[in-house]
Amino acid sequence: MLSPLVAKRTLALLHDLTAVIACWLLAYWLRFNLALPGFYLTAAIDTLPLVLGVHAPLFWLFGLYRGIWRYASLMDLRRIIVAVGFASLVVAAAVFVLGLPDVPRSVPLLHPLLLILAMGGSRFAYRAWRDRLLYGRMVLEGDPVLVIGSGDAADRLLRELAHSRDWSVVGLIAENASRVGHELRGVKILGTLDDLPRLAGQLSVQKAIVAIPEASAGPRRHALEVAVQAGLSVLTVPRLEDMLSGKVAISQIRQVQLEDILGREPVQLDDGGLRGWLGEHVVLITGAGGSIGAELARQIALFRPRLLVLFELSEFALYQLEQEFLDRYPEVPTACVIGDVKDAELLDRVFAAHRPSVIFHAAAYKHVPLMEGENAWAAVQNNVVGSRCVAEAAQRHGVEKMVLVSTDKAVNPANVMGATKRLAERVLCGLQREDGTRFITVRFGNVLGSNGSVIPKFREQIARGGPVTVTHPEIIRYFMLIPEAAQLVLQAGLMGRGGEIFVLEMGEPIRIADLARDMIRLAGFTEDEIRIVYTGLRPGEKLYEELLTDAEQSLPTPHPKLRVARAEEAPDADWQHDLSDWLAETAPAGPAAVKARLRRFVPEYSPQASPDETAA
């Protein structure tokens, strides 16, 4: 008994051979203007064994029965054209060689054209019938939606949404006016982005899908903002690079994330240079369990280091990262070390055991208000003493490069956290030697979704129903994505020769109040439903951040998203001796004393007194 697969292929072959017979006779009939003489009818029937004997094996040989009619495509049509064309040439040659006089010359020309129409048409007709049978009613029942885009991504999205029971596309929104009035897969292009609010109201549409992943960040962000402002629930298709890499399909529609609104362009990395620098080397990351440290570990893993040493104080954070690496990067050797960057003896043991070539120092206390009061001395110890301990251990053990992850809050700092990071920058500047470890600093602003940032806080407040608390209506910050920041830290580390401060291109600053409004809209609420409440600036907080001090000058680098600032002269020996004496002291009496001493070592530091300190 035939298997189901063989039975289906045999049935398809019989269908095509029937089409061969019908088209052969039809070609004769058309040749004689629909009045076929009996003599030529007999000749046509007599030559059918030859025609069938040529077509049947060639159809099988050319793989016409590998495809499934239910999913007939242009690839199947191409196979039919090639197989029929080749078979027709063989038939014509056989007629000529055998000298068959009763086969008119036009018949071998008409027959392949008719046969391609019959075989291809039957397959696509079957697919259309099945699509209508399975999905026709469902499409009409789907939620009405407008698709923003009229290019390749929109075309593929329409093709896949035709099979969806969830969506009914009622129109397209074009990127430019020249396409308005045209159709794409039977769906009319109704207007441009300027028409979106009006069209949404006319068509009673509450959802829009943004399908322009090939566009640059600016147009994508504009489209998202227009749709959100029109009161639509906005979805989008995956990023172009994810689709090209095969990670996702166009049909995997998702909710718009804040990252889409931010609209950052992808980072272009020197993959060859990074592979040569990091590949087959031992790389150590301090603070590996934090947002930046963990993303650095993920990015470095792609370059296959000989060993990745993950140094972290938090047991739980390190455990989570270890489990992630066992699952996602099992081929990358890792060593997970729990420890404190202030522990010089532990650092010596770790460095001696693993011999790292490159260090990324991401361990730091970063939360501004938390470091202002009684935790000020802890910030000095962790951010300054910890950085110096790691740098001195790197020198003792011959580490090639150490990259310090710094912050824009180190520029003209107004808080303890920023002042300690600026002081750490100066400490590394003072340790730089011509023939020793090369110290490189990378300075950037806020990253979306990092631990302790405003984004998770806003999400929690929205989930609770509000209100969303913003410190000041005019406060602005620079933002970038965590993967983008990590990639640029790697690129700066590769480019650095020692002593530089690299500044990341942060784009345009974003008003925090606008960020809160965007997050409320993206969550599907209005400001009437979830209010924004202004609470006043917190201790140590500035209205805006800077990326360069007054004494620094910024110069371009070969990378468009990196600039380099050459800091002032390295601090002299007296300065370093006084700093060492201070850091060796026991904890001062209170935060005011810490701030006073920080002011001495970081002249540009302008501390803001807390209400308690003002009262005192």
Order of alpha helices (4+ residues) and beta strands (2+ residues): alpha-alpha-alpha-alpha-alpha-beta-alpha-beta-beta-beta-alpha-beta-alpha-beta-alpha-beta-alpha-alpha-beta-alpha-beta-alpha-beta-alpha-beta-alpha-alpha-beta-alpha-beta-beta-alpha-beta-beta-beta-alpha-beta-beta-alpha-beta-beta-beta-alpha-alpha-alpha
